[in-house]
Amino acid sequence: MTESYRGRCWRFGDDLASDELIPPQHVFEYDPKILRRHLLAEVRPELSQQAQPGDMIVAGRNFAAGSNHSHPFLAMREMGLGLICASLSRGPFRLAVFMGIPLLVAGSEVVAALGDGDSLEVDFAAGRIADETTGQEHRVEPLSPFLLDIVSQGGGLAYARSLVEAGEIAHAES
């Protein structure tokens, strides 16, 4: 992952439930290439076909509410999408980071200023959101360097592998 993304804003409102992100009938599917076809399929069916790497899902408060599933984040990583939301609970936040999703938590006023279809440039390390369509720039709290490092490595498993390969932690033998 690069520390900045440039792409289209896919705008959603508040209380986007995890079961709306990926329908529950796909709970036993783990292939990201298949899951990507179902990401937000019941809310915005065109997303899975039209979204490009670097695009951003921008949502209001309470993103991924409900059941904590990794499926939406696997699909987002496969598609190369980033996330900006007004709030999300601890479970979805941890899953997003563990799955390697670059994200920023922004205030409701920032999220409201980003229009569906706007062209965004987002620097996750600096917490900078530039709306190239409107010319507005927003600053928010970035992820901590530690969490950004996990995301940059591609998620928690890749991060752990990199530590083992660098000799920073011992490889467990059975």
N, C-alpha and C positions, 0 to 999 in steps of 0.2 A: 504494500500500500504506500502510495505517496502521501505526504502530509497535507496535500490540498487536492480538491476535486473541482472540476468545472463541468456543469451540466444543467439539465432542466430541473425545475422545482415541481415535484408531484405533491400537491397540497391536500391535506386531510384535516378533519376537525378534531374535536375533543373525543375522549373515551373510545378510541379505536381498539377494540378488543382483540386479544391474541387469536381467538377463533375466527375473526374477520380477516386477520392477516393471512392465515392458512386455515382453510376449513378443517374441522375436527376429523373428518373421514380420512385425512391424510396423516394422522398421528403416527402411524407405523411406517411411514415412508421416510427414508433418510438420504436418498440420492438427491443432491442439490440440483442436478440437471432436470429432474422431474419436479421437485418442489418449486422451482422458479416459475413453472407454468401455472402454479396455483396461488402465487403471492398476490393477495388482494383481488383475486379473480372474481369474487362476488361483489366487490365494492367498485373496482375500476378494472374491468377485464382487459382493457387495452394496455395496461401497465406492463404485463409480462411480455408483450410483443413489441412495444415501442420504447421501453426504457433502455437507456444506454449506460455503459460504465461511466461513472462520474456524476450521474443524476442523483438527486437527493429526495428522499421521502421527508416531507415536512409536515409535522402533525402537532396538534394542540396538546392539551393536558391529558394525563393518564394514558399514555401510549402503551399498547400491548397489555392492557388490563385483563385480568382473569387468569386463566391457566398459564403457567410458565412453561413454554415450549421453545426449544431451540430451532424448530423448523423455519419460522419466518426469517430468522437471522442467517441460517444456512442458505436460504434462497436469496437473501439480500447480498450476501458475500459472493455467491455464484454470479450474480448480476452486476456486481461492482458498484452497488448503491451505498450512499452514505445516509445518515439520519440526523435530522434536527427536530427536536420536539420541546414542547413547553415543560413537560414533566413525564417521568416514568418511574415506576416503583423499583425497589432494589433488585428484585428477581430479574425482570427484563433488562435492567441496566447491566447487571453482571453477565447475563447471557449474551447481550450484544457485544460487550468487550471480549468475552471468552471466545465468541465466534469470529472476532476480528472485524467488527463493524465500526467504522469511524463515526463518531457521534458528537454532537454538541447539545447541551441542554440550554435552551434560550428562554427568555421571558416571553409571556404571552404576547406582549406588544411587538417583539421582534418577529415571532411566528406570524402574527396578523399582518405584518408589513410585507411578507413574502408571498407573492401571488402565484397561483397555479400557472405553470408554463413559463415563469420567469427564468432567465438565464442567471445562474448563480456561480460564484467562485467562492469556495469555502476553504479556509486554512485552519485545519483542526488543531495544529500546534499553537497557533497564535489566538485562536478563538475569534477569527475574523470571518464575517459573512458579507460578501459584496454582491448586491443585486445589480447585475449589469443591465437589466431591463429598466430599472427605475433610477439607477445611479446612487442608491442609498448604500451605506456601509454600516454594519452593526458589529459591535464587539461584545463577546460573551466570555464567560470563564471556560478556558480550554480544559480538556482532559489533563490529568496530572501526567508528568513525563513517564512515570511507571506504567500507567494504563495505556498511554499512547504507544509505548514501546510494545506492549502486548498486542495491541491492534495492528501496529506496523509489522509485526512478525507474522501476522495472519491469524492470530488468536492464541488462546491459552496453550493448546497442545504444541503448536509450532514454537511458541516462546519457551516452553519447558525443554523441548528438543534442542533449541539453540543454547540453552544453559548447559545441558549435558555435553553437547559437542564442544563447547568452550571450556569444559572442565570446571565450571562454576558450581555444579552440583554433581554428586556421585550417581552413576548409573546403578540402579537397583538390580541385583542378580537374584534369580529365583533359586 
